[in-house]
Amino acid sequence: MKRSLVALLLSALIFPGLGQLYNRDLKKGLCLILLATAGVTVIFLGGLILLNYEYAALYPTPLTRALFQEMVMRILQHPLILGAISLFLGVWVYSVLDASRTPRRLSTKE
């Protein structure tokens, strides 16, 4: 029971895939870490690139708080960002559920 709780907390609170590494499932853990990292990278770098394009189109206009909020809302609705957020959330949910179930499966085999 303690092992599954630690794995769940690692995957839920620290980063997806760490619970699988704690459970000694290296291939699955590394795959989940890579997928989650790819999602986070696309969210941040894609968001910065899209923010640059959004502001470049409005450049002579001074950047106000309201304009910035409007640009961020448009960027969050972009398919690239929505896909990356969906990827990260899917990997995170799968990682948490799998990390909490794997120790029970391992203990029944022993």
PyRosetta script that sets phi, psi and omega in degrees:
from pyrosetta import init, pose_from_sequence

init()
pose = pose_from_sequence("MKRSLVALLLSALIFPGLGQLYNRDLKKGLCLILLATAGVTVIFLGGLILLNYEYAALYPTPLTRALFQEMVMRILQHPLILGAISLFLGVWVYSVLDASRTPRRLSTKE")
pose.set_psi(1, -44.2)
pose.set_omega(1, -178.9)
pose.set_phi(2, -63.9)
pose.set_psi(2, -38.9)
pose.set_omega(2, -178.9)
pose.set_phi(3, -63.0)
pose.set_psi(3, -41.8)
pose.set_omega(3, 180.0)
pose.set_phi(4, -69.9)
pose.set_psi(4, -32.8)
pose.set_omega(4, 177.9)
pose.set_phi(5, -68.3)
pose.set_psi(5, -42.5)
pose.set_omega(5, 178.4)
pose.set_phi(6, -63.9)
pose.set_psi(6, -44.1)
pose.set_omega(6, 178.8)
pose.set_phi(7, -62.4)
pose.set_psi(7, -42.3)
pose.set_omega(7, 178.6)
pose.set_phi(8, -61.8)
pose.set_psi(8, -45.8)
pose.set_omega(8, -179.2)
pose.set_phi(9, -65.6)
pose.set_psi(9, -37.9)
pose.set_omega(9, 177.6)
pose.set_phi(10, -62.5)
pose.set_psi(10, -44.4)
pose.set_omega(10, -179.0)
pose.set_phi(11, -75.2)
pose.set_psi(11, -32.1)
pose.set_omega(11, -175.8)
pose.set_phi(12, -82.8)
pose.set_psi(12, -40.4)
pose.set_omega(12, -171.4)
pose.set_phi(13, -104.0)
pose.set_psi(13, -25.8)
pose.set_omega(13, -177.5)
pose.set_phi(14, -97.2)
pose.set_psi(14, -69.3)
pose.set_omega(14, 179.7)
pose.set_phi(15, -164.9)
pose.set_psi(15, 141.5)
pose.set_omega(15, 179.9)
pose.set_phi(16, -59.0)
pose.set_psi(16, 135.4)
pose.set_omega(16, 178.3)
pose.set_phi(17, 103.1)
pose.set_psi(17, -21.0)
pose.set_omega(17, -179.2)
pose.set_phi(18, -68.7)
pose.set_psi(18, -31.9)
pose.set_omega(18, 176.3)
pose.set_phi(19, -65.0)
pose.set_psi(19, -36.7)
pose.set_omega(19, 177.5)
pose.set_phi(20, -67.8)
pose.set_psi(20, -39.8)
pose.set_omega(20, 176.4)
pose.set_phi(21, -63.6)
pose.set_psi(21, -39.3)
pose.set_omega(21, 177.1)
pose.set_phi(22, -62.7)
pose.set_psi(22, -35.3)
pose.set_omega(22, 178.2)
pose.set_phi(23, -81.9)
pose.set_psi(23, 6.6)
pose.set_omega(23, 179.0)
pose.set_phi(24, 66.0)
pose.set_psi(24, 29.9)
pose.set_omega(24, 174.3)
pose.set_phi(25, -104.4)
pose.set_psi(25, 79.2)
pose.set_omega(25, -168.8)
pose.set_phi(26, -65.0)
pose.set_psi(26, -45.3)
pose.set_omega(26, -177.5)
pose.set_phi(27, -61.5)
pose.set_psi(27, -47.9)
pose.set_omega(27, -179.2)
pose.set_phi(28, -66.1)
pose.set_psi(28, -41.1)
pose.set_omega(28, 179.7)
pose.set_phi(29, -62.0)
pose.set_psi(29, -46.7)
pose.set_omega(29, 179.6)
pose.set_phi(30, -66.1)
pose.set_psi(30, -38.4)
pose.set_omega(30, 178.1)
pose.set_phi(31, -63.1)
pose.set_psi(31, -44.1)
pose.set_omega(31, 179.2)
pose.set_phi(32, -66.7)
pose.set_psi(32, -38.9)
pose.set_omega(32, 177.4)
pose.set_phi(33, -63.5)
pose.set_psi(33, -43.7)
pose.set_omega(33, 179.1)
pose.set_phi(34, -64.2)
pose.set_psi(34, -43.0)
pose.set_omega(34, 178.9)
pose.set_phi(35, -64.3)
pose.set_psi(35, -43.5)
pose.set_omega(35, 179.4)
pose.set_phi(36, -65.8)
pose.set_psi(36, -40.0)
pose.set_omega(36, 177.8)
pose.set_phi(37, -64.4)
pose.set_psi(37, -39.4)
pose.set_omega(37, 177.2)
pose.set_phi(38, -63.1)
pose.set_psi(38, -42.4)
pose.set_omega(38, 178.1)
pose.set_phi(39, -61.9)
pose.set_psi(39, -46.0)
pose.set_omega(39, 179.9)
pose.set_phi(40, -64.5)
pose.set_psi(40, -40.9)
pose.set_omega(40, 179.8)
pose.set_phi(41, -62.3)
pose.set_psi(41, -45.2)
pose.set_omega(41, 179.5)
pose.set_phi(42, -65.0)
pose.set_psi(42, -39.3)
pose.set_omega(42, 179.0)
pose.set_phi(43, -60.2)
pose.set_psi(43, -50.0)
pose.set_omega(43, -176.0)
pose.set_phi(44, -74.7)
pose.set_psi(44, -51.9)
pose.set_omega(44, -178.2)
pose.set_phi(45, -68.8)
pose.set_psi(45, -42.8)
pose.set_omega(45, 176.5)
pose.set_phi(46, -62.7)
pose.set_psi(46, -39.5)
pose.set_omega(46, 177.6)
pose.set_phi(47, -63.6)
pose.set_psi(47, -42.1)
pose.set_omega(47, 178.0)
pose.set_phi(48, -65.1)
pose.set_psi(48, -41.9)
pose.set_omega(48, 178.9)
pose.set_phi(49, -64.3)
pose.set_psi(49, -45.3)
pose.set_omega(49, 178.7)
pose.set_phi(50, -65.2)
pose.set_psi(50, -36.8)
pose.set_omega(50, 176.8)
pose.set_phi(51, -63.5)
pose.set_psi(51, -39.7)
pose.set_omega(51, 176.9)
pose.set_phi(52, -61.6)
pose.set_psi(52, -46.2)
pose.set_omega(52, 178.7)
pose.set_phi(53, -64.3)
pose.set_psi(53, -40.4)
pose.set_omega(53, 179.2)
pose.set_phi(54, -61.2)
pose.set_psi(54, -46.7)
pose.set_omega(54, -177.3)
pose.set_phi(55, -73.9)
pose.set_psi(55, -32.0)
pose.set_omega(55, 178.9)
pose.set_phi(56, -63.0)
pose.set_psi(56, -33.2)
pose.set_omega(56, 178.8)
pose.set_phi(57, -70.2)
pose.set_psi(57, -24.5)
pose.set_omega(57, -178.0)
pose.set_phi(58, -111.2)
pose.set_psi(58, 16.9)
pose.set_omega(58, -164.2)
pose.set_phi(59, -48.1)
pose.set_psi(59, -49.3)
pose.set_omega(59, -176.6)
pose.set_phi(60, -62.1)
pose.set_psi(60, -20.7)
pose.set_omega(60, 179.6)
pose.set_phi(61, -73.2)
pose.set_psi(61, 132.6)
pose.set_omega(61, 177.6)
pose.set_phi(62, -65.7)
pose.set_psi(62, 146.0)
pose.set_omega(62, -178.4)
pose.set_phi(63, -83.1)
pose.set_psi(63, 108.6)
pose.set_omega(63, 177.2)
pose.set_phi(64, -104.2)
pose.set_psi(64, 170.4)
pose.set_omega(64, 179.6)
pose.set_phi(65, -63.1)
pose.set_psi(65, -42.2)
pose.set_omega(65, -179.7)
pose.set_phi(66, -64.2)
pose.set_psi(66, -41.4)
pose.set_omega(66, 178.6)
pose.set_phi(67, -65.6)
pose.set_psi(67, -41.7)
pose.set_omega(67, 178.8)
pose.set_phi(68, -62.5)
pose.set_psi(68, -43.5)
pose.set_omega(68, 178.4)
pose.set_phi(69, -62.2)
pose.set_psi(69, -39.8)
pose.set_omega(69, 178.3)
pose.set_phi(70, -65.0)
pose.set_psi(70, -41.0)
pose.set_omega(70, 179.1)
pose.set_phi(71, -66.0)
pose.set_psi(71, -41.7)
pose.set_omega(71, 179.8)
pose.set_phi(72, -63.7)
pose.set_psi(72, -40.9)
pose.set_omega(72, 178.7)
pose.set_phi(73, -63.7)
pose.set_psi(73, -38.6)
pose.set_omega(73, 177.4)
pose.set_phi(74, -67.4)
pose.set_psi(74, -38.4)
pose.set_omega(74, -179.9)
pose.set_phi(75, -67.1)
pose.set_psi(75, -40.6)
pose.set_omega(75, 179.8)
pose.set_phi(76, -65.8)
pose.set_psi(76, -19.7)
pose.set_omega(76, 178.2)
pose.set_phi(77, -92.7)
pose.set_psi(77, -1.7)
pose.set_omega(77, 179.5)
pose.set_phi(78, -69.9)
pose.set_psi(78, 138.2)
pose.set_omega(78, -177.8)
pose.set_phi(79, -57.6)
pose.set_psi(79, -34.7)
pose.set_omega(79, 179.3)
pose.set_phi(80, -62.9)
pose.set_psi(80, -46.3)
pose.set_omega(80, -178.7)
pose.set_phi(81, -70.6)
pose.set_psi(81, -41.5)
pose.set_omega(81, 177.8)
pose.set_phi(82, -61.4)
pose.set_psi(82, -40.3)
pose.set_omega(82, 177.7)
pose.set_phi(83, -64.8)
pose.set_psi(83, -41.9)
pose.set_omega(83, 179.7)
pose.set_phi(84, -67.4)
pose.set_psi(84, -39.4)
pose.set_omega(84, 177.2)
pose.set_phi(85, -64.8)
pose.set_psi(85, -41.8)
pose.set_omega(85, 178.2)
pose.set_phi(86, -63.2)
pose.set_psi(86, -41.8)
pose.set_omega(86, 177.7)
pose.set_phi(87, -60.1)
pose.set_psi(87, -49.0)
pose.set_omega(87, -178.2)
pose.set_phi(88, -62.9)
pose.set_psi(88, -45.9)
pose.set_omega(88, -179.4)
pose.set_phi(89, -64.9)
pose.set_psi(89, -38.6)
pose.set_omega(89, 177.4)
pose.set_phi(90, -64.0)
pose.set_psi(90, -44.1)
pose.set_omega(90, 178.4)
pose.set_phi(91, -64.4)
pose.set_psi(91, -40.8)
pose.set_omega(91, -178.9)
pose.set_phi(92, -63.8)
pose.set_psi(92, -47.4)
pose.set_omega(92, -179.3)
pose.set_phi(93, -63.9)
pose.set_psi(93, -45.9)
pose.set_omega(93, 179.1)
pose.set_phi(94, -60.6)
pose.set_psi(94, -42.8)
pose.set_omega(94, -178.3)
pose.set_phi(95, -62.7)
pose.set_psi(95, -42.6)
pose.set_omega(95, 180.0)
pose.set_phi(96, -65.4)
pose.set_psi(96, -47.1)
pose.set_omega(96, -179.1)
pose.set_phi(97, -65.1)
pose.set_psi(97, -42.8)
pose.set_omega(97, -178.6)
pose.set_phi(98, -69.0)
pose.set_psi(98, -39.2)
pose.set_omega(98, -178.9)
pose.set_phi(99, -64.8)
pose.set_psi(99, -34.2)
pose.set_omega(99, -179.4)
pose.set_phi(100, -78.8)
pose.set_psi(100, -24.5)
pose.set_omega(100, -178.8)
pose.set_phi(101, -90.2)
pose.set_psi(101, -29.0)
pose.set_omega(101, -173.8)
pose.set_phi(102, -60.3)
pose.set_psi(102, -44.3)
pose.set_omega(102, -180.0)
pose.set_phi(103, -60.6)
pose.set_psi(103, -34.2)
pose.set_omega(103, 177.9)
pose.set_phi(104, -66.3)
pose.set_psi(104, -40.0)
pose.set_omega(104, 178.2)
pose.set_phi(105, -66.5)
pose.set_psi(105, -37.5)
pose.set_omega(105, 179.3)
pose.set_phi(106, -68.8)
pose.set_psi(106, -37.1)
pose.set_omega(106, -177.8)
pose.set_phi(107, -72.0)
pose.set_psi(107, -27.1)
pose.set_omega(107, 178.3)
pose.set_phi(108, -76.2)
pose.set_psi(108, -24.3)
pose.set_omega(108, 179.1)
pose.set_phi(109, -77.7)
pose.set_psi(109, -26.3)
pose.set_omega(109, -175.4)
pose.set_phi(110, -77.7)
pose.dump_pdb("model.pdb")
